[in-house]
Amino acid sequence: MAIYASTVFLSAFLLFLVQPLIAKLILPWFGGSAVVWNTCMLFFQILLLAGYAYAHWTIQNLNARKQFILHSSLIGAAILLAPVLPPEWLKPSGEAAPILPILAVLAVAIGLPYFLLSSTSPLLQAWYSRVHNAAPPYRLFALSNLASLLALLAYPVAIEPYLPAGYQALGWRAAFAAFGLFCIYTAWRAAQVAEPGTTATEAPIEVPAPPTVKDYLTWITLASLPSMLFLSFTSHLVQNVASIPFLWVIPLSMYLLSFILVFDSDKIYRPMVFRILSPVVLGGLLYGIYISDSDTKIHWQLGAAALSLLVFCTFCHGELAKRKPHPRYLTAFFLMMSVGGAVGGFLISIAAPLLLPGYFELYISLVLFGFASLMLLYRSHWATDILWTAAAVGAIVLAVVEIRSTSNGVRVMVRNFYGSLRVQDSTSGEDKETWTRTLIHGTINHGLQFLSDQRYLLPTTYYGPNSGVGLAIANTWQMNHRVGLIGLGTGTLSSYARKGDYYRIYEINPLVLDIARNEFRFLKGCRGTCDVVLGDARLSLERDPVQNFDVLAVDAFSGDSIPVHLLTKEAFQLYFRHLKSPNGVLAVHVSNKHLRLGPVVERIATSMGMKTLEIDNEEIEDAQVFSSDWVLVYRPNSMIADIPLVTSARTAVAARPELRTWTDDYSNLFQIFKRE
């Protein structure tokens, strides 16, 4: 048993370890963390389904000896040929849409190893069942989920902060080689067992009845619901609770924990208890969502979400485990589970951004969960019929109320893989000079403009005249001023342009550009020349000829989360290649609810021999100027070092020498969390 347990554990651990590792390695190539992560998840789901399908086909169509030869050959090829580190020849030009190039890089770098790791759990359970005469093997599935959970928690806490990505890749490849040897050995052991029915003295084996179409559909449904729920909970938490890095770990941990609980022992899942508890918890969650507001403590919201998700996933996976077939059909069972997981993932990760204008998938998922559970358990007990009917109806009511509430008063609401955008007007009060229009990305204000003709070109929000970027522009201005902006928002910073100035704005999200042009007037009213370059800023800057910017502002945020690939030493070296020497200034927006980004910028600047200055401006309510934190980075001999930049807010950046310089190979978000 030990060899099977070790192999399954190692395969699942490596499976979940390589996901954040490979995404981190390719992030600087493609930028736009949203599209990179979504595409990676699509790739992983496809290969997981392919791995389970391969396991099912192999067990059903090949004898044990041929299984051993085929699988051993594939493992040997993966050990020898898979690079893990993405090969340089696959680095994109940046001109094509990123999804297909990302899939190509993933396929070459880790496609075969990931495919084989995905097939391990059902294959080893089938081999274990064969060697041990069909002993129940399902606890190995619980073990694989435990390993997945440990890898999920270990990577951001114990691996990423201490090992550069290159060493992580080498270590992963060595561990994969060890896994390969274990797996080959287990396949060889299965091949040594005689085929059933090959000896004259062997008693006839009673073949259990095969699963029906209804069984297959039930397995798919019970697997797809938890997949939809944990992904939609993740979207809801990130967009409506807090954009905290690694917040996605909480829902995924609950999802994996439910697998561990129900497949490790038949005694943990009590059907009648969870059939009553789940609709009760669903009703409580619906009420909690309805009454919650921005003042509700984050830990209460996270706790309620985690507990509810654990109950829902345990219910679905418990009902799934209760319906598991004879070990002879276990590969078909796992294949249908992977189909269900892929269906849920596709609906939330791919279909929802394409079809829904806002983050409504949680409400829709809860409706589907309530009605699917009602149909599954209908007439099994009068109490469950009443409770699930009430819960399903309540989910519909909440969905209608919340979607209508979100949509009311909104001029524009659109969404794509980069997030959800809303434009809404504030026209309360008789004084039309105070009326404004706002762009909201998720829950974060990404720009605001006065609607009156007299005030529409006033710089607002994080970009007021006394903000770091406002002071940088004012104190470097000369005729034919050149300014680069990473992140468009509403185009507020273009209001600083004067006749003869040139502003070049880099924006990754085409929907943001459409909104800035059609709903706001900053770009239309720009008094200089203003060009917008679509695509990831870093890739665009790599292609651009030297721009000789007087100021380059980095303000590319998705909600409140940060694009790490724009805050590395390699990125800063690229920025300074485009800044005038010696007086060009890099202005980095470091306002953040959860992270202290100033010391990160200071460490990078110090490693490059640059100087830093932190500007923290005060809020001006009547002018709709928010308080903001900016760090200015400049060369030691820059003229701006001698200019008194107005202000009591001018301070040195708080240095933290213990921080390592962030590079494309290393970053550590945990070290810069705000503790208070």
Secondary structure as a PSIPRED ss2 file (coil, helix, strand):
# PSIPRED VFORMAT (PSIPRED V4.0)

   1 M C   1.000  0.000  0.000
   2 A H   0.000  1.000  0.000
   3 I H   0.000  1.000  0.000
   4 Y H   0.000  1.000  0.000
   5 A H   0.000  1.000  0.000
   6 S H   0.000  1.000  0.000
   7 T H   0.000  1.000  0.000
   8 V H   0.000  1.000  0.000
   9 F H   0.000  1.000  0.000
  10 L H   0.000  1.000  0.000
  11 S H   0.000  1.000  0.000
  12 A H   0.000  1.000  0.000
  13 F H   0.000  1.000  0.000
  14 L H   0.000  1.000  0.000
  15 L H   0.000  1.000  0.000
  16 F H   0.000  1.000  0.000
  17 L H   0.000  1.000  0.000
  18 V H   0.000  1.000  0.000
  19 Q H   0.000  1.000  0.000
  20 P H   0.000  1.000  0.000
  21 L H   0.000  1.000  0.000
  22 I H   0.000  1.000  0.000
  23 A H   0.000  1.000  0.000
  24 K H   0.000  1.000  0.000
  25 L H   0.000  1.000  0.000
  26 I H   0.000  1.000  0.000
  27 L H   0.000  1.000  0.000
  28 P H   0.000  1.000  0.000
  29 W H   0.000  1.000  0.000
  30 F H   0.000  1.000  0.000
  31 G C   1.000  0.000  0.000
  32 G C   1.000  0.000  0.000
  33 S H   0.000  1.000  0.000
  34 A H   0.000  1.000  0.000
  35 V H   0.000  1.000  0.000
  36 V H   0.000  1.000  0.000
  37 W H   0.000  1.000  0.000
  38 N H   0.000  1.000  0.000
  39 T H   0.000  1.000  0.000
  40 C H   0.000  1.000  0.000
  41 M H   0.000  1.000  0.000
  42 L H   0.000  1.000  0.000
  43 F H   0.000  1.000  0.000
  44 F H   0.000  1.000  0.000
  45 Q H   0.000  1.000  0.000
  46 I H   0.000  1.000  0.000
  47 L H   0.000  1.000  0.000
  48 L H   0.000  1.000  0.000
  49 L H   0.000  1.000  0.000
  50 A H   0.000  1.000  0.000
  51 G H   0.000  1.000  0.000
  52 Y H   0.000  1.000  0.000
  53 A H   0.000  1.000  0.000
  54 Y H   0.000  1.000  0.000
  55 A H   0.000  1.000  0.000
  56 H H   0.000  1.000  0.000
  57 W H   0.000  1.000  0.000
  58 T H   0.000  1.000  0.000
  59 I H   0.000  1.000  0.000
  60 Q H   0.000  1.000  0.000
  61 N H   0.000  1.000  0.000
  62 L C   1.000  0.000  0.000
  63 N C   1.000  0.000  0.000
  64 A H   0.000  1.000  0.000
  65 R H   0.000  1.000  0.000
  66 K H   0.000  1.000  0.000
  67 Q H   0.000  1.000  0.000
  68 F H   0.000  1.000  0.000
  69 I H   0.000  1.000  0.000
  70 L H   0.000  1.000  0.000
  71 H H   0.000  1.000  0.000
  72 S H   0.000  1.000  0.000
  73 S H   0.000  1.000  0.000
  74 L H   0.000  1.000  0.000
  75 I H   0.000  1.000  0.000
  76 G H   0.000  1.000  0.000
  77 A H   0.000  1.000  0.000
  78 A H   0.000  1.000  0.000
  79 I H   0.000  1.000  0.000
  80 L H   0.000  1.000  0.000
  81 L H   0.000  1.000  0.000
  82 A C   1.000  0.000  0.000
  83 P C   1.000  0.000  0.000
  84 V C   1.000  0.000  0.000
  85 L C   1.000  0.000  0.000
  86 P C   1.000  0.000  0.000
  87 P C   1.000  0.000  0.000
  88 E H   0.000  1.000  0.000
  89 W H   0.000  1.000  0.000
  90 L H   0.000  1.000  0.000
  91 K C   1.000  0.000  0.000
  92 P C   1.000  0.000  0.000
  93 S C   1.000  0.000  0.000
  94 G C   1.000  0.000  0.000
  95 E C   1.000  0.000  0.000
  96 A C   1.000  0.000  0.000
  97 A C   1.000  0.000  0.000
  98 P C   1.000  0.000  0.000
  99 I H   0.000  1.000  0.000
 100 L H   0.000  1.000  0.000
 101 P H   0.000  1.000  0.000
 102 I H   0.000  1.000  0.000
 103 L H   0.000  1.000  0.000
 104 A H   0.000  1.000  0.000
 105 V H   0.000  1.000  0.000
 106 L H   0.000  1.000  0.000
 107 A H   0.000  1.000  0.000
 108 V H   0.000  1.000  0.000
 109 A H   0.000  1.000  0.000
 110 I H   0.000  1.000  0.000
 111 G H   0.000  1.000  0.000
 112 L H   0.000  1.000  0.000
 113 P H   0.000  1.000  0.000
 114 Y H   0.000  1.000  0.000
 115 F H   0.000  1.000  0.000
 116 L H   0.000  1.000  0.000
 117 L H   0.000  1.000  0.000
 118 S H   0.000  1.000  0.000
 119 S H   0.000  1.000  0.000
 120 T H   0.000  1.000  0.000
 121 S H   0.000  1.000  0.000
 122 P H   0.000  1.000  0.000
 123 L H   0.000  1.000  0.000
 124 L H   0.000  1.000  0.000
 125 Q H   0.000  1.000  0.000
 126 A H   0.000  1.000  0.000
 127 W H   0.000  1.000  0.000
 128 Y H   0.000  1.000  0.000
 129 S H   0.000  1.000  0.000
 130 R H   0.000  1.000  0.000
 131 V H   0.000  1.000  0.000
 132 H C   1.000  0.000  0.000
 133 N C   1.000  0.000  0.000
 134 A C   1.000  0.000  0.000
 135 A C   1.000  0.000  0.000
 136 P C   1.000  0.000  0.000
 137 P C   1.000  0.000  0.000
 138 Y C   1.000  0.000  0.000
 139 R H   0.000  1.000  0.000
 140 L H   0.000  1.000  0.000
 141 F H   0.000  1.000  0.000
 142 A H   0.000  1.000  0.000
 143 L H   0.000  1.000  0.000
 144 S H   0.000  1.000  0.000
 145 N H   0.000  1.000  0.000
 146 L H   0.000  1.000  0.000
 147 A H   0.000  1.000  0.000
 148 S H   0.000  1.000  0.000
 149 L H   0.000  1.000  0.000
 150 L H   0.000  1.000  0.000
 151 A H   0.000  1.000  0.000
 152 L H   0.000  1.000  0.000
 153 L H   0.000  1.000  0.000
 154 A H   0.000  1.000  0.000
 155 Y H   0.000  1.000  0.000
 156 P H   0.000  1.000  0.000
 157 V H   0.000  1.000  0.000
 158 A H   0.000  1.000  0.000
 159 I H   0.000  1.000  0.000
 160 E C   1.000  0.000  0.000
 161 P C   1.000  0.000  0.000
 162 Y C   1.000  0.000  0.000
 163 L C   1.000  0.000  0.000
 164 P C   1.000  0.000  0.000
 165 A H   0.000  1.000  0.000
 166 G H   0.000  1.000  0.000
 167 Y H   0.000  1.000  0.000
 168 Q H   0.000  1.000  0.000
 169 A H   0.000  1.000  0.000
 170 L H   0.000  1.000  0.000
 171 G H   0.000  1.000  0.000
 172 W H   0.000  1.000  0.000
 173 R H   0.000  1.000  0.000
 174 A H   0.000  1.000  0.000
 175 A H   0.000  1.000  0.000
 176 F H   0.000  1.000  0.000
 177 A H   0.000  1.000  0.000
 178 A H   0.000  1.000  0.000
 179 F H   0.000  1.000  0.000
 180 G H   0.000  1.000  0.000
 181 L H   0.000  1.000  0.000
 182 F H   0.000  1.000  0.000
 183 C H   0.000  1.000  0.000
 184 I H   0.000  1.000  0.000
 185 Y H   0.000  1.000  0.000
 186 T H   0.000  1.000  0.000
 187 A H   0.000  1.000  0.000
 188 W H   0.000  1.000  0.000
 189 R H   0.000  1.000  0.000
 190 A H   0.000  1.000  0.000
 191 A H   0.000  1.000  0.000
 192 Q C   1.000  0.000  0.000
 193 V C   1.000  0.000  0.000
 194 A C   1.000  0.000  0.000
 195 E C   1.000  0.000  0.000
 196 P C   1.000  0.000  0.000
 197 G C   1.000  0.000  0.000
 198 T C   1.000  0.000  0.000
 199 T C   1.000  0.000  0.000
 200 A C   1.000  0.000  0.000
 201 T C   1.000  0.000  0.000
 202 E C   1.000  0.000  0.000
 203 A C   1.000  0.000  0.000
 204 P C   1.000  0.000  0.000
 205 I C   1.000  0.000  0.000
 206 E C   1.000  0.000  0.000
 207 V C   1.000  0.000  0.000
 208 P C   1.000  0.000  0.000
 209 A C   1.000  0.000  0.000
 210 P C   1.000  0.000  0.000
 211 P C   1.000  0.000  0.000
 212 T C   1.000  0.000  0.000
 213 V H   0.000  1.000  0.000
 214 K H   0.000  1.000  0.000
 215 D H   0.000  1.000  0.000
 216 Y H   0.000  1.000  0.000
 217 L H   0.000  1.000  0.000
 218 T H   0.000  1.000  0.000
 219 W H   0.000  1.000  0.000
 220 I H   0.000  1.000  0.000
 221 T H   0.000  1.000  0.000
 222 L H   0.000  1.000  0.000
 223 A H   0.000  1.000  0.000
 224 S H   0.000  1.000  0.000
 225 L H   0.000  1.000  0.000
 226 P H   0.000  1.000  0.000
 227 S H   0.000  1.000  0.000
 228 M H   0.000  1.000  0.000
 229 L H   0.000  1.000  0.000
 230 F H   0.000  1.000  0.000
 231 L H   0.000  1.000  0.000
 232 S H   0.000  1.000  0.000
 233 F H   0.000  1.000  0.000
 234 T H   0.000  1.000  0.000
 235 S H   0.000  1.000  0.000
 236 H H   0.000  1.000  0.000
 237 L H   0.000  1.000  0.000
 238 V H   0.000  1.000  0.000
 239 Q H   0.000  1.000  0.000
 240 N H   0.000  1.000  0.000
 241 V C   1.000  0.000  0.000
 242 A C   1.000  0.000  0.000
 243 S C   1.000  0.000  0.000
 244 I C   1.000  0.000  0.000
 245 P C   1.000  0.000  0.000
 246 F C   1.000  0.000  0.000
 247 L C   1.000  0.000  0.000
 248 W C   1.000  0.000  0.000
 249 V H   0.000  1.000  0.000
 250 I H   0.000  1.000  0.000
 251 P H   0.000  1.000  0.000
 252 L H   0.000  1.000  0.000
 253 S H   0.000  1.000  0.000
 254 M H   0.000  1.000  0.000
 255 Y H   0.000  1.000  0.000
 256 L H   0.000  1.000  0.000
 257 L H   0.000  1.000  0.000
 258 S H   0.000  1.000  0.000
 259 F H   0.000  1.000  0.000
 260 I H   0.000  1.000  0.000
 261 L H   0.000  1.000  0.000
 262 V H   0.000  1.000  0.000
 263 F H   0.000  1.000  0.000
 264 D H   0.000  1.000  0.000
 265 S C   1.000  0.000  0.000
 266 D C   1.000  0.000  0.000
 267 K C   1.000  0.000  0.000
 268 I C   1.000  0.000  0.000
 269 Y C   1.000  0.000  0.000
 270 R C   1.000  0.000  0.000
 271 P H   0.000  1.000  0.000
 272 M H   0.000  1.000  0.000
 273 V H   0.000  1.000  0.000
 274 F H   0.000  1.000  0.000
 275 R H   0.000  1.000  0.000
 276 I H   0.000  1.000  0.000
 277 L H   0.000  1.000  0.000
 278 S H   0.000  1.000  0.000
 279 P H   0.000  1.000  0.000
 280 V H   0.000  1.000  0.000
 281 V H   0.000  1.000  0.000
 282 L H   0.000  1.000  0.000
 283 G H   0.000  1.000  0.000
 284 G H   0.000  1.000  0.000
 285 L H   0.000  1.000  0.000
 286 L H   0.000  1.000  0.000
 287 Y H   0.000  1.000  0.000
 288 G H   0.000  1.000  0.000
 289 I H   0.000  1.000  0.000
 290 Y H   0.000  1.000  0.000
 291 I H   0.000  1.000  0.000
 292 S C   1.000  0.000  0.000
 293 D C   1.000  0.000  0.000
 294 S C   1.000  0.000  0.000
 295 D C   1.000  0.000  0.000
 296 T C   1.000  0.000  0.000
 297 K C   1.000  0.000  0.000
 298 I H   0.000  1.000  0.000
 299 H H   0.000  1.000  0.000
 300 W H   0.000  1.000  0.000
 301 Q H   0.000  1.000  0.000
 302 L H   0.000  1.000  0.000
 303 G H   0.000  1.000  0.000
 304 A H   0.000  1.000  0.000
 305 A H   0.000  1.000  0.000
 306 A H   0.000  1.000  0.000
 307 L H   0.000  1.000  0.000
 308 S H   0.000  1.000  0.000
 309 L H   0.000  1.000  0.000
 310 L H   0.000  1.000  0.000
 311 V H   0.000  1.000  0.000
 312 F H   0.000  1.000  0.000
 313 C H   0.000  1.000  0.000
 314 T H   0.000  1.000  0.000
 315 F H   0.000  1.000  0.000
 316 C H   0.000  1.000  0.000
 317 H H   0.000  1.000  0.000
 318 G H   0.000  1.000  0.000
 319 E H   0.000  1.000  0.000
 320 L H   0.000  1.000  0.000
 321 A H   0.000  1.000  0.000
 322 K H   0.000  1.000  0.000
 323 R C   1.000  0.000  0.000
 324 K C   1.000  0.000  0.000
 325 P C   1.000  0.000  0.000
 326 H C   1.000  0.000  0.000
 327 P H   0.000  1.000  0.000
 328 R H   0.000  1.000  0.000
 329 Y H   0.000  1.000  0.000
 330 L H   0.000  1.000  0.000
 331 T H   0.000  1.000  0.000
 332 A H   0.000  1.000  0.000
 333 F H   0.000  1.000  0.000
 334 F H   0.000  1.000  0.000
 335 L H   0.000  1.000  0.000
 336 M H   0.000  1.000  0.000
 337 M H   0.000  1.000  0.000
 338 S H   0.000  1.000  0.000
 339 V H   0.000  1.000  0.000
 340 G H   0.000  1.000  0.000
 341 G H   0.000  1.000  0.000
 342 A H   0.000  1.000  0.000
 343 V H   0.000  1.000  0.000
 344 G H   0.000  1.000  0.000
 345 G H   0.000  1.000  0.000
 346 F H   0.000  1.000  0.000
 347 L H   0.000  1.000  0.000
 348 I H   0.000  1.000  0.000
 349 S H   0.000  1.000  0.000
 350 I H   0.000  1.000  0.000
 351 A H   0.000  1.000  0.000
 352 A H   0.000  1.000  0.000
 353 P H   0.000  1.000  0.000
 354 L H   0.000  1.000  0.000
 355 L H   0.000  1.000  0.000
 356 L C   1.000  0.000  0.000
 357 P C   1.000  0.000  0.000
 358 G C   1.000  0.000  0.000
 359 Y C   1.000  0.000  0.000
 360 F C   1.000  0.000  0.000
 361 E H   0.000  1.000  0.000
 362 L H   0.000  1.000  0.000
 363 Y H   0.000  1.000  0.000
 364 I H   0.000  1.000  0.000
 365 S H   0.000  1.000  0.000
 366 L H   0.000  1.000  0.000
 367 V H   0.000  1.000  0.000
 368 L H   0.000  1.000  0.000
 369 F H   0.000  1.000  0.000
 370 G H   0.000  1.000  0.000
 371 F H   0.000  1.000  0.000
 372 A H   0.000  1.000  0.000
 373 S H   0.000  1.000  0.000
 374 L H   0.000  1.000  0.000
 375 M H   0.000  1.000  0.000
 376 L H   0.000  1.000  0.000
 377 L H   0.000  1.000  0.000
 378 Y C   1.000  0.000  0.000
 379 R C   1.000  0.000  0.000
 380 S C   1.000  0.000  0.000
 381 H C   1.000  0.000  0.000
 382 W H   0.000  1.000  0.000
 383 A H   0.000  1.000  0.000
 384 T H   0.000  1.000  0.000
 385 D H   0.000  1.000  0.000
 386 I H   0.000  1.000  0.000
 387 L H   0.000  1.000  0.000
 388 W H   0.000  1.000  0.000
 389 T H   0.000  1.000  0.000
 390 A H   0.000  1.000  0.000
 391 A H   0.000  1.000  0.000
 392 A H   0.000  1.000  0.000
 393 V H   0.000  1.000  0.000
 394 G H   0.000  1.000  0.000
 395 A H   0.000  1.000  0.000
 396 I H   0.000  1.000  0.000
 397 V H   0.000  1.000  0.000
 398 L H   0.000  1.000  0.000
 399 A H   0.000  1.000  0.000
 400 V H   0.000  1.000  0.000
 401 V H   0.000  1.000  0.000
 402 E H   0.000  1.000  0.000
 403 I H   0.000  1.000  0.000
 404 R H   0.000  1.000  0.000
 405 S H   0.000  1.000  0.000
 406 T H   0.000  1.000  0.000
 407 S H   0.000  1.000  0.000
 408 N C   1.000  0.000  0.000
 409 G C   1.000  0.000  0.000
 410 V E   0.000  0.000  1.000
 411 R E   0.000  0.000  1.000
 412 V E   0.000  0.000  1.000
 413 M E   0.000  0.000  1.000
 414 V E   0.000  0.000  1.000
 415 R E   0.000  0.000  1.000
 416 N E   0.000  0.000  1.000
 417 F C   1.000  0.000  0.000
 418 Y C   1.000  0.000  0.000
 419 G E   0.000  0.000  1.000
 420 S E   0.000  0.000  1.000
 421 L E   0.000  0.000  1.000
 422 R E   0.000  0.000  1.000
 423 V E   0.000  0.000  1.000
 424 Q E   0.000  0.000  1.000
 425 D E   0.000  0.000  1.000
 426 S E   0.000  0.000  1.000
 427 T C   1.000  0.000  0.000
 428 S C   1.000  0.000  0.000
 429 G C   1.000  0.000  0.000
 430 E C   1.000  0.000  0.000
 431 D C   1.000  0.000  0.000
 432 K H   0.000  1.000  0.000
 433 E H   0.000  1.000  0.000
 434 T H   0.000  1.000  0.000
 435 W C   1.000  0.000  0.000
 436 T E   0.000  0.000  1.000
 437 R E   0.000  0.000  1.000
 438 T E   0.000  0.000  1.000
 439 L E   0.000  0.000  1.000
 440 I E   0.000  0.000  1.000
 441 H E   0.000  0.000  1.000
 442 G C   1.000  0.000  0.000
 443 T C   1.000  0.000  0.000
 444 I E   0.000  0.000  1.000
 445 N E   0.000  0.000  1.000
 446 H E   0.000  0.000  1.000
 447 G E   0.000  0.000  1.000
 448 L E   0.000  0.000  1.000
 449 Q E   0.000  0.000  1.000
 450 F E   0.000  0.000  1.000
 451 L C   1.000  0.000  0.000
 452 S C   1.000  0.000  0.000
 453 D C   1.000  0.000  0.000
 454 Q C   1.000  0.000  0.000
 455 R C   1.000  0.000  0.000
 456 Y C   1.000  0.000  0.000
 457 L C   1.000  0.000  0.000
 458 L C   1.000  0.000  0.000
 459 P C   1.000  0.000  0.000
 460 T C   1.000  0.000  0.000
 461 T E   0.000  0.000  1.000
 462 Y C   1.000  0.000  0.000
 463 Y C   1.000  0.000  0.000
 464 G C   1.000  0.000  0.000
 465 P C   1.000  0.000  0.000
 466 N C   1.000  0.000  0.000
 467 S C   1.000  0.000  0.000
 468 G H   0.000  1.000  0.000
 469 V H   0.000  1.000  0.000
 470 G H   0.000  1.000  0.000
 471 L H   0.000  1.000  0.000
 472 A H   0.000  1.000  0.000
 473 I H   0.000  1.000  0.000
 474 A H   0.000  1.000  0.000
 475 N H   0.000  1.000  0.000
 476 T H   0.000  1.000  0.000
 477 W C   1.000  0.000  0.000
 478 Q C   1.000  0.000  0.000
 479 M C   1.000  0.000  0.000
 480 N C   1.000  0.000  0.000
 481 H C   1.000  0.000  0.000
 482 R E   0.000  0.000  1.000
 483 V E   0.000  0.000  1.000
 484 G E   0.000  0.000  1.000
 485 L E   0.000  0.000  1.000
 486 I E   0.000  0.000  1.000
 487 G C   1.000  0.000  0.000
 488 L C   1.000  0.000  0.000
 489 G C   1.000  0.000  0.000
 490 T C   1.000  0.000  0.000
 491 G C   1.000  0.000  0.000
 492 T H   0.000  1.000  0.000
 493 L H   0.000  1.000  0.000
 494 S H   0.000  1.000  0.000
 495 S H   0.000  1.000  0.000
 496 Y H   0.000  1.000  0.000
 497 A C   1.000  0.000  0.000
 498 R C   1.000  0.000  0.000
 499 K C   1.000  0.000  0.000
 500 G C   1.000  0.000  0.000
 501 D C   1.000  0.000  0.000
 502 Y E   0.000  0.000  1.000
 503 Y E   0.000  0.000  1.000
 504 R E   0.000  0.000  1.000
 505 I E   0.000  0.000  1.000
 506 Y E   0.000  0.000  1.000
 507 E E   0.000  0.000  1.000
 508 I C   1.000  0.000  0.000
 509 N C   1.000  0.000  0.000
 510 P H   0.000  1.000  0.000
 511 L H   0.000  1.000  0.000
 512 V H   0.000  1.000  0.000
 513 L H   0.000  1.000  0.000
 514 D H   0.000  1.000  0.000
 515 I H   0.000  1.000  0.000
 516 A H   0.000  1.000  0.000
 517 R H   0.000  1.000  0.000
 518 N H   0.000  1.000  0.000
 519 E C   1.000  0.000  0.000
 520 F C   1.000  0.000  0.000
 521 R C   1.000  0.000  0.000
 522 F C   1.000  0.000  0.000
 523 L C   1.000  0.000  0.000
 524 K C   1.000  0.000  0.000
 525 G C   1.000  0.000  0.000
 526 C C   1.000  0.000  0.000
 527 R C   1.000  0.000  0.000
 528 G C   1.000  0.000  0.000
 529 T E   0.000  0.000  1.000
 530 C E   0.000  0.000  1.000
 531 D E   0.000  0.000  1.000
 532 V E   0.000  0.000  1.000
 533 V E   0.000  0.000  1.000
 534 L E   0.000  0.000  1.000
 535 G C   1.000  0.000  0.000
 536 D C   1.000  0.000  0.000
 537 A H   0.000  1.000  0.000
 538 R H   0.000  1.000  0.000
 539 L H   0.000  1.000  0.000
 540 S H   0.000  1.000  0.000
 541 L H   0.000  1.000  0.000
 542 E H   0.000  1.000  0.000
 543 R H   0.000  1.000  0.000
 544 D C   1.000  0.000  0.000
 545 P C   1.000  0.000  0.000
 546 V C   1.000  0.000  0.000
 547 Q C   1.000  0.000  0.000
 548 N C   1.000  0.000  0.000
 549 F E   0.000  0.000  1.000
 550 D C   1.000  0.000  0.000
 551 V E   0.000  0.000  1.000
 552 L E   0.000  0.000  1.000
 553 A E   0.000  0.000  1.000
 554 V E   0.000  0.000  1.000
 555 D C   1.000  0.000  0.000
 556 A C   1.000  0.000  0.000
 557 F C   1.000  0.000  0.000
 558 S E   0.000  0.000  1.000
 559 G C   1.000  0.000  0.000
 560 D C   1.000  0.000  0.000
 561 S E   0.000  0.000  1.000
 562 I C   1.000  0.000  0.000
 563 P C   1.000  0.000  0.000
 564 V H   0.000  1.000  0.000
 565 H H   0.000  1.000  0.000
 566 L H   0.000  1.000  0.000
 567 L C   1.000  0.000  0.000
 568 T C   1.000  0.000  0.000
 569 K H   0.000  1.000  0.000
 570 E H   0.000  1.000  0.000
 571 A H   0.000  1.000  0.000
 572 F H   0.000  1.000  0.000
 573 Q H   0.000  1.000  0.000
 574 L H   0.000  1.000  0.000
 575 Y H   0.000  1.000  0.000
 576 F H   0.000  1.000  0.000
 577 R H   0.000  1.000  0.000
 578 H C   1.000  0.000  0.000
 579 L E   0.000  0.000  1.000
 580 K C   1.000  0.000  0.000
 581 S C   1.000  0.000  0.000
 582 P C   1.000  0.000  0.000
 583 N C   1.000  0.000  0.000
 584 G C   1.000  0.000  0.000
 585 V E   0.000  0.000  1.000
 586 L E   0.000  0.000  1.000
 587 A E   0.000  0.000  1.000
 588 V E   0.000  0.000  1.000
 589 H E   0.000  0.000  1.000
 590 V C   1.000  0.000  0.000
 591 S C   1.000  0.000  0.000
 592 N C   1.000  0.000  0.000
 593 K C   1.000  0.000  0.000
 594 H C   1.000  0.000  0.000
 595 L E   0.000  0.000  1.000
 596 R C   1.000  0.000  0.000
 597 L C   1.000  0.000  0.000
 598 G H   0.000  1.000  0.000
 599 P H   0.000  1.000  0.000
 600 V H   0.000  1.000  0.000
 601 V H   0.000  1.000  0.000
 602 E H   0.000  1.000  0.000
 603 R H   0.000  1.000  0.000
 604 I H   0.000  1.000  0.000
 605 A H   0.000  1.000  0.000
 606 T H   0.000  1.000  0.000
 607 S H   0.000  1.000  0.000
 608 M C   1.000  0.000  0.000
 609 G C   1.000  0.000  0.000
 610 M C   1.000  0.000  0.000
 611 K E   0.000  0.000  1.000
 612 T E   0.000  0.000  1.000
 613 L E   0.000  0.000  1.000
 614 E E   0.000  0.000  1.000
 615 I E   0.000  0.000  1.000
 616 D E   0.000  0.000  1.000
 617 N E   0.000  0.000  1.000
 618 E C   1.000  0.000  0.000
 619 E C   1.000  0.000  0.000
 620 I E   0.000  0.000  1.000
 621 E C   1.000  0.000  0.000
 622 D C   1.000  0.000  0.000
 623 A C   1.000  0.000  0.000
 624 Q C   1.000  0.000  0.000
 625 V E   0.000  0.000  1.000
 626 F C   1.000  0.000  0.000
 627 S C   1.000  0.000  0.000
 628 S E   0.000  0.000  1.000
 629 D E   0.000  0.000  1.000
 630 W E   0.000  0.000  1.000
 631 V E   0.000  0.000  1.000
 632 L E   0.000  0.000  1.000
 633 V E   0.000  0.000  1.000
 634 Y E   0.000  0.000  1.000
 635 R C   1.000  0.000  0.000
 636 P C   1.000  0.000  0.000
 637 N C   1.000  0.000  0.000
 638 S C   1.000  0.000  0.000
 639 M H   0.000  1.000  0.000
 640 I H   0.000  1.000  0.000
 641 A H   0.000  1.000  0.000
 642 D H   0.000  1.000  0.000
 643 I C   1.000  0.000  0.000
 644 P C   1.000  0.000  0.000
 645 L C   1.000  0.000  0.000
 646 V C   1.000  0.000  0.000
 647 T C   1.000  0.000  0.000
 648 S C   1.000  0.000  0.000
 649 A C   1.000  0.000  0.000
 650 R E   0.000  0.000  1.000
 651 T E   0.000  0.000  1.000
 652 A C   1.000  0.000  0.000
 653 V C   1.000  0.000  0.000
 654 A C   1.000  0.000  0.000
 655 A C   1.000  0.000  0.000
 656 R C   1.000  0.000  0.000
 657 P C   1.000  0.000  0.000
 658 E C   1.000  0.000  0.000
 659 L C   1.000  0.000  0.000
 660 R C   1.000  0.000  0.000
 661 T C   1.000  0.000  0.000
 662 W C   1.000  0.000  0.000
 663 T E   0.000  0.000  1.000
 664 D C   1.000  0.000  0.000
 665 D C   1.000  0.000  0.000
 666 Y E   0.000  0.000  1.000
 667 S C   1.000  0.000  0.000
 668 N C   1.000  0.000  0.000
 669 L C   1.000  0.000  0.000
 670 F H   0.000  1.000  0.000
 671 Q H   0.000  1.000  0.000
 672 I H   0.000  1.000  0.000
 673 F E   0.000  0.000  1.000
 674 K C   1.000  0.000  0.000
 675 R C   1.000  0.000  0.000
 676 E C   1.000  0.000  0.000
